[in-house]
């Protein structure tokens, strides 16, 4: 029965700070979602005695240990050998894994290096976890140390390979082996325009501790709120929906989606559903809005063009911004972004166009327009909207926040909603 779990991340690149360990955060989320108590997260480098210590420590305190990393083809990939040594079993080669790797190399017209065979070696008795996207399969192995049995699950460290294996194999296995007839029902709310503390205050007292677990996660520039309910099948889902409606009613102004979804995905779906054609004119964001939109499959159905007009000359030549406007109020002004948006819409024939201009920093600010001053403008057949905001943060943060506000404006346009006047964006 799986009740307690530990996470183990391995690799010198993590210990030295060269690679950020996002795997542990992802795994922790998934374990909590599925009703497993996370008791520890351990990180260690590619040193045999330290690896063995970490594994023994994790096993001693949990029913399940999930490890990422250390199962590649190189000499410093030591996870599989370490697990076999602790379990007191030999390594055996799996021919099906060898064949899978050879097929992967054949698809790119390469001969598989000999050292890749190491990735087909597993502790005797292990159950192999397929890796459709890479050459390193994972495995599950039960191990007993000091009369305590724990399940070891070893996954690759590459997130794009590890996550599908977790979703398609590990989570179903956990659900089957939790040892309870209760189910976990969960709902995630994506918000933008509220701070984490403001969101916490908004839902304070809304849900009792014995009704559901409430969790907040800030992932700039949006904040997620998660409700988790445990109960009998059917009952848990009904209770969750009742609680979810309370949340919707309380934070509807800043709630933009439910589920694991980004703002650009929401915008893309809305524009496709409503057959809205969009044009973008960017200055301070430097193409970031277009980049985010085109990361979503199907963006060619609604995005006509993204005009990055960084200089005043390009604003005049490509968008028709008047020299008088630029001389009198400057490029970072509501007047300028309104003209940029109108020019983009006229040039492309889009139904709606949005424009950005600002001072992203770290220099370039003035007393009248300090770093973080950003203007947005929207032009459509319904008319024009513009706002001036004062953002805070690094250059990257200001650009990202500006792109998020722009996408939220497009979302609200598609839904025929008013622009939100968030307290986060001091004017």
C-alpha positions as CSV (number, residue, x, y, z in Angstrom):
1,X,0.0,0.0,0.0
2,X,1.4,3.4,-1.1
3,X,1.0,6.1,1.6
4,X,4.4,7.9,1.9
5,X,6.8,8.8,-0.9
6,X,10.2,10.3,-1.3
7,X,11.7,12.0,-4.4
8,X,15.4,11.6,-5.4
9,X,17.0,13.8,-8.0
10,X,20.5,12.9,-9.1
11,X,23.2,14.6,-11.1
12,X,26.3,16.8,-10.6
13,X,24.7,19.4,-12.9
14,X,21.9,19.8,-10.3
15,X,24.3,20.0,-7.4
16,X,26.4,22.6,-9.0
17,X,23.4,24.8,-10.0
18,X,24.0,24.4,-13.8
19,X,20.6,22.8,-14.2
20,X,17.5,23.8,-12.2
21,X,15.6,20.7,-10.8
22,X,12.1,21.2,-12.1
23,X,11.4,17.5,-12.0
24,X,11.0,17.4,-8.2
25,X,8.4,20.2,-8.3
26,X,6.5,18.4,-11.0
27,X,6.7,15.0,-9.2
28,X,5.7,16.6,-5.9
29,X,2.6,18.1,-7.5
30,X,1.6,14.7,-9.0
31,X,2.1,12.8,-5.7
32,X,0.0,15.3,-3.7
33,X,-2.7,15.2,-6.4
34,X,-2.9,11.5,-6.0
35,X,-3.2,11.5,-2.2
36,X,0.4,10.4,-1.5
37,X,2.1,12.0,1.5
38,X,5.5,13.4,0.3
39,X,8.0,13.0,3.2
40,X,11.3,14.1,1.6
41,X,13.0,15.4,-1.5
42,X,16.7,14.5,-1.7
43,X,19.3,15.7,-4.2
44,X,22.7,14.2,-4.7
45,X,25.5,14.1,-7.2
46,X,27.1,11.3,-9.3
47,X,29.2,9.9,-6.5
48,X,28.6,6.2,-5.7
49,X,28.7,6.4,-1.9
50,X,26.5,9.5,-1.8
51,X,24.0,7.9,-4.2
52,X,23.8,4.8,-2.0
53,X,23.3,6.9,1.1
54,X,20.5,8.9,-0.6
55,X,18.8,5.7,-1.7
56,X,19.0,4.0,1.6
57,X,17.8,7.2,3.4
58,X,14.8,7.5,1.0
59,X,13.8,3.9,1.3
60,X,13.9,4.0,5.1
61,X,11.3,6.7,5.3
62,X,8.8,5.8,2.5
63,X,6.8,3.2,0.7
64,X,7.7,4.7,-2.6
65,X,10.9,6.3,-4.0
66,X,10.8,8.0,-7.3
67,X,14.1,8.9,-8.8
68,X,15.0,11.0,-11.9
69,X,18.3,11.0,-13.7
70,X,21.4,8.9,-13.8
71,X,20.2,6.2,-16.3
72,X,22.0,7.6,-19.4
73,X,24.7,5.8,-21.4
74,X,27.8,7.5,-19.9
75,X,30.2,6.5,-17.1
76,X,28.7,9.0,-14.6
77,X,25.2,7.5,-15.0
78,X,25.2,5.4,-11.9
79,X,21.6,5.0,-10.7
80,X,20.8,1.6,-12.1
81,X,24.0,0.0,-10.8
82,X,23.5,1.6,-7.4
83,X,19.9,0.3,-7.1
84,X,21.1,-3.2,-8.1
85,X,23.9,-3.2,-5.5
86,X,21.6,-2.1,-2.7
87,X,19.0,-4.7,-3.7
88,X,21.7,-7.4,-3.9
89,X,20.7,-8.4,-7.4
90,X,22.6,-8.6,-10.7
91,X,22.0,-6.6,-13.8
92,X,20.3,-8.3,-16.8
93,X,20.0,-7.1,-20.3
94,X,16.5,-6.6,-21.9
95,X,16.5,-7.4,-25.6
96,X,13.3,-5.5,-26.2
97,X,14.9,-2.3,-24.9
98,X,17.9,-2.9,-27.1
99,X,15.7,-3.3,-30.2
100,X,13.7,-0.2,-29.3
101,X,16.9,1.9,-29.0
102,X,18.2,0.6,-32.4
103,X,14.9,1.6,-34.0
104,X,15.2,5.1,-32.6
105,X,18.7,5.5,-34.0
106,X,17.6,4.1,-37.3
107,X,15.0,6.7,-37.7
108,X,17.7,9.4,-37.7
109,X,20.0,7.3,-39.9
110,X,22.6,6.8,-37.2
111,X,24.3,3.7,-35.8
112,X,23.7,3.2,-32.1
113,X,26.9,3.7,-30.0
114,X,28.0,0.7,-28.0
115,X,27.7,2.5,-24.7
116,X,23.9,2.9,-25.2
117,X,23.5,-0.8,-24.5
118,X,24.0,0.1,-20.9
119,X,20.5,1.6,-20.9
120,X,19.1,-1.8,-21.6
121,X,20.5,-3.2,-18.4
122,X,18.1,-3.5,-15.4
123,X,18.2,-5.0,-11.9
124,X,17.0,-8.6,-12.0
125,X,13.3,-8.7,-11.2
126,X,12.6,-5.1,-12.3
127,X,9.5,-4.2,-14.2
128,X,10.5,-2.0,-17.2
129,X,8.7,1.3,-17.8
130,X,8.7,2.1,-21.5
131,X,10.1,5.4,-22.7
132,X,8.6,6.1,-26.2
133,X,10.4,9.4,-26.6
134,X,14.0,8.4,-25.6
135,X,16.6,5.7,-25.3
136,X,16.4,5.4,-21.5
137,X,13.5,3.2,-20.2
138,X,12.7,3.4,-16.6
139,X,11.9,0.6,-14.2
140,X,10.1,-0.4,-10.9
141,X,11.8,-2.6,-8.4
142,X,10.5,-3.6,-4.9
143,X,13.3,-3.6,-2.3
144,X,13.4,-4.7,1.3
145,X,15.9,-3.1,3.7
146,X,15.8,-3.7,7.5
147,X,12.4,-5.5,7.2
148,X,10.9,-2.5,5.4
149,X,9.7,-2.9,1.8
150,X,9.6,0.1,-0.5
151,X,8.9,0.4,-4.2
152,X,11.6,2.0,-6.3
153,X,10.6,3.8,-9.5
154,X,13.5,5.1,-11.7
155,X,12.8,7.5,-14.5
156,X,15.0,9.5,-16.9
157,X,16.0,13.1,-15.9
158,X,14.9,14.6,-19.2
159,X,11.5,16.3,-18.4
160,X,10.0,15.7,-21.8
161,X,10.6,12.0,-21.5
162,X,9.9,11.7,-17.8
163,X,6.5,13.4,-17.7
164,X,4.7,11.1,-20.2
165,X,6.1,8.1,-18.4
166,X,4.8,9.5,-15.1
167,X,1.4,10.3,-16.6
168,X,0.9,7.1,-18.6
169,X,2.5,4.5,-16.3
170,X,3.5,5.6,-12.8
171,X,0.3,7.5,-11.9
172,X,-2.0,4.7,-12.9
173,X,0.2,2.3,-11.0
174,X,0.1,4.5,-7.9
175,X,-3.7,4.8,-8.1
176,X,-4.0,1.0,-8.3
177,X,-1.7,0.5,-5.3
178,X,-2.9,3.2,-2.9
179,X,-4.8,0.5,-0.9
180,X,-8.0,2.5,-0.5
181,X,-11.4,2.5,-2.2
182,X,-11.4,6.3,-2.1
183,X,-10.6,8.5,-5.1
184,X,-8.9,11.8,-5.5
185,X,-10.9,14.5,-7.4
186,X,-9.0,17.7,-8.2
187,X,-9.7,21.0,-10.0
188,X,-7.1,23.7,-10.9
189,X,-8.1,27.3,-11.4
190,X,-5.8,29.6,-13.4
191,X,-5.9,33.2,-12.4
192,X,-4.2,36.4,-13.6
193,X,-4.4,39.9,-12.1
194,X,-4.4,39.0,-8.5
195,X,-1.4,38.6,-6.2
196,X,-0.9,35.3,-4.3
197,X,-1.8,37.0,-1.0
198,X,-4.9,38.6,-2.6
199,X,-6.1,35.3,-4.0
200,X,-5.5,33.6,-0.6
201,X,-7.6,36.3,1.1
202,X,-10.3,36.0,-1.5
203,X,-10.9,32.3,-0.8
204,X,-10.2,32.5,2.9
205,X,-13.1,31.0,4.8
206,X,-14.7,29.9,1.6
207,X,-13.8,26.2,2.0
208,X,-13.4,24.4,5.3
209,X,-10.3,22.4,5.9
210,X,-12.3,19.2,6.2
211,X,-14.0,19.8,2.9
212,X,-10.9,20.0,0.6
213,X,-7.3,20.8,0.5
214,X,-6.6,24.2,-1.0
215,X,-3.2,25.0,-2.5
216,X,-1.8,28.1,-4.3
217,X,1.1,28.1,-6.7
218,X,2.7,31.2,-8.2
219,X,4.1,30.6,-11.6
220,X,4.8,34.1,-12.9
221,X,2.8,35.7,-14.4
222,X,-0.2,33.6,-13.4
223,X,-1.3,32.0,-10.1
224,X,-2.9,28.6,-9.8
225,X,-5.4,27.6,-7.1
226,X,-5.9,23.8,-6.6
227,X,-8.8,22.1,-4.9
228,X,-8.3,18.5,-3.9
229,X,-11.1,16.3,-2.5
230,X,-10.9,12.7,-1.4
231,X,-13.9,10.5,-1.1
232,X,-15.9,7.7,-2.5
233,X,-16.3,7.5,-6.3
234,X,-19.1,9.9,-7.5
235,X,-19.3,11.5,-4.1
236,X,-15.9,13.2,-4.4
237,X,-16.7,14.6,-7.9
238,X,-20.0,16.0,-6.7
239,X,-18.4,17.6,-3.7
240,X,-15.6,19.0,-5.8
241,X,-18.0,20.6,-8.3
242,X,-20.0,22.3,-5.4
243,X,-16.7,23.8,-4.0
244,X,-15.5,24.7,-7.5
245,X,-18.6,26.8,-8.0
246,X,-18.0,28.7,-4.8
247,X,-14.5,29.5,-6.1
248,X,-15.7,30.6,-9.5
249,X,-18.3,33.0,-7.9
250,X,-15.6,34.5,-5.7
251,X,-12.8,35.1,-8.2
252,X,-14.6,35.2,-11.6
253,X,-13.1,38.6,-12.5
254,X,-9.5,37.2,-12.6
255,X,-10.2,33.5,-13.4
256,X,-9.2,32.8,-17.0
257,X,-9.2,29.0,-17.2
258,X,-9.6,25.7,-15.4
259,X,-7.1,22.9,-15.7
260,X,-3.4,22.8,-16.7
261,X,-3.5,25.4,-19.5
262,X,-1.7,28.6,-20.4
263,X,-3.1,32.0,-21.3
264,X,-1.9,31.6,-24.9
265,X,-3.7,28.3,-25.2
266,X,-6.9,29.8,-23.9
267,X,-6.6,32.7,-26.3
268,X,-5.9,30.4,-29.3
269,X,-9.0,28.3,-28.6
270,X,-11.2,31.4,-28.2
271,X,-10.0,33.0,-31.4
272,X,-10.5,29.7,-33.4
273,X,-14.0,29.1,-31.9
274,X,-15.1,32.7,-32.7
275,X,-13.3,32.9,-36.0
276,X,-11.5,36.1,-35.0
277,X,-8.4,37.2,-36.9
278,X,-5.7,38.9,-34.9
279,X,-2.7,41.2,-35.7
280,X,0.0,42.2,-33.2
281,X,2.3,45.2,-33.2
282,X,5.1,45.0,-30.7
283,X,7.8,47.3,-29.5
284,X,9.0,46.6,-25.9
285,X,7.9,43.0,-26.0
286,X,10.1,42.3,-29.1
287,X,7.9,39.6,-30.6
288,X,7.2,37.8,-27.4
289,X,3.4,37.9,-27.9
290,X,3.7,36.4,-31.3
291,X,6.1,33.8,-30.0
292,X,3.7,32.7,-27.3
293,X,0.8,32.6,-29.7
294,X,2.7,30.6,-32.3
295,X,3.8,28.1,-29.7
296,X,0.2,26.8,-29.7
297,X,-0.7,24.5,-32.6
298,X,-3.3,26.0,-35.0
299,X,-2.1,29.6,-34.5
300,X,-2.1,30.1,-38.3
301,X,-5.9,30.0,-38.1
302,X,-6.1,33.3,-36.3
303,X,-2.8,35.1,-36.2
304,X,-2.4,37.1,-39.4
305,X,0.8,38.9,-38.6
306,X,3.1,40.1,-35.8
307,X,4.9,43.4,-36.6
308,X,7.9,44.1,-34.4
309,X,8.5,47.8,-34.8
310,X,11.3,48.6,-32.3
311,X,12.4,51.9,-33.8
312,X,10.4,55.0,-34.4
313,X,11.1,54.8,-38.1
314,X,9.5,51.4,-38.3
315,X,6.5,52.5,-36.3
316,X,6.0,55.3,-38.9
317,X,6.9,53.2,-42.0
318,X,5.1,50.0,-41.2
319,X,2.3,51.1,-38.9
320,X,1.6,54.7,-40.0
321,X,2.3,56.2,-36.5
322,X,2.5,60.0,-37.0
323,X,5.8,61.8,-36.5
324,X,3.8,64.4,-34.6
325,X,2.7,61.8,-32.0
326,X,6.2,60.6,-31.6
327,X,7.6,64.1,-31.2
328,X,4.9,65.4,-28.9
329,X,4.3,62.4,-26.5
330,X,6.8,59.8,-27.5
331,X,6.7,56.2,-28.4
332,X,5.8,55.1,-24.9
333,X,2.4,56.7,-24.8
334,X,-1.2,55.7,-25.1
335,X,-1.5,57.8,-28.3
336,X,1.3,55.9,-29.9
337,X,0.0,52.4,-29.1
338,X,-3.5,53.3,-30.3
339,X,-1.9,54.4,-33.7
340,X,0.2,51.2,-33.7
341,X,-2.8,49.0,-33.2
342,X,-4.9,50.9,-35.8
343,X,-2.0,50.6,-38.3
344,X,-1.5,46.9,-37.7
345,X,-5.3,46.3,-38.2
346,X,-5.4,48.4,-41.4
347,X,-2.3,46.8,-42.8
348,X,-3.4,43.2,-42.2
349,X,-7.2,43.4,-42.4
350,X,-7.5,41.8,-39.0
351,X,-10.7,42.1,-36.9
352,X,-8.6,43.1,-33.9
353,X,-5.1,44.3,-33.3
354,X,-3.1,44.9,-30.1
355,X,0.1,46.9,-29.6
356,X,2.7,47.3,-26.9
357,X,5.3,50.0,-26.2
358,X,7.3,50.6,-23.0
359,X,10.5,50.9,-21.1
360,X,11.6,47.4,-20.1
361,X,15.0,48.6,-18.6
362,X,17.3,48.4,-16.9
363,X,18.1,51.8,-18.4
364,X,16.2,54.2,-20.6
365,X,13.8,55.5,-17.9
366,X,13.0,59.1,-17.2
367,X,11.3,60.9,-14.3
368,X,8.1,61.0,-16.4
369,X,8.5,57.5,-17.8
370,X,10.5,55.4,-15.4
371,X,11.6,51.8,-16.1
372,X,8.5,49.6,-16.1
373,X,6.3,52.1,-17.9
374,X,4.2,50.2,-20.4
375,X,1.4,51.2,-22.7
376,X,-1.0,48.9,-24.4
377,X,-3.5,49.7,-27.1
378,X,-6.2,47.6,-28.8
379,X,-8.0,48.6,-32.0
380,X,-11.1,46.8,-33.3
381,X,-14.4,47.4,-35.1
382,X,-15.8,48.1,-31.6
383,X,-13.4,51.0,-31.1
384,X,-10.1,51.7,-29.3
385,X,-8.8,51.0,-25.8
386,X,-5.5,52.0,-24.3
387,X,-3.9,52.0,-20.9
388,X,-0.6,53.1,-19.3
389,X,0.8,50.8,-16.6
390,X,3.7,50.8,-14.2
391,X,5.2,47.4,-13.8
392,X,8.1,46.3,-11.6
393,X,10.8,43.7,-12.0
394,X,13.6,42.8,-14.3
395,X,13.6,43.3,-18.0
396,X,12.5,39.7,-18.7
397,X,9.7,40.0,-16.1
398,X,8.4,43.3,-17.5
399,X,8.4,41.9,-21.0
400,X,6.6,38.7,-19.9
401,X,4.1,40.6,-17.8
402,X,3.3,42.9,-20.7
403,X,2.7,39.9,-23.0
404,X,0.4,38.4,-20.4
405,X,-1.6,41.5,-20.1
406,X,-1.9,41.8,-23.9
407,X,-3.0,38.2,-24.2
408,X,-5.6,38.8,-21.4
409,X,-6.9,41.8,-23.3
410,X,-7.4,39.6,-26.4
411,X,-9.1,37.0,-24.3
412,X,-11.5,39.6,-22.8
413,X,-12.2,41.0,-26.3
414,X,-13.1,37.6,-27.6
415,X,-15.5,37.1,-24.6
416,X,-16.8,40.6,-24.8
417,X,-15.6,41.4,-21.3
418,X,-14.3,44.7,-20.0
419,X,-10.6,45.2,-19.4
420,X,-9.7,44.3,-15.8
421,X,-8.3,47.2,-13.8
422,X,-6.0,45.1,-11.5
423,X,-4.5,46.5,-8.4
424,X,-1.2,44.8,-9.4
425,X,-0.7,47.3,-12.3
426,X,-0.2,50.7,-10.7
427,X,-0.8,53.5,-13.2
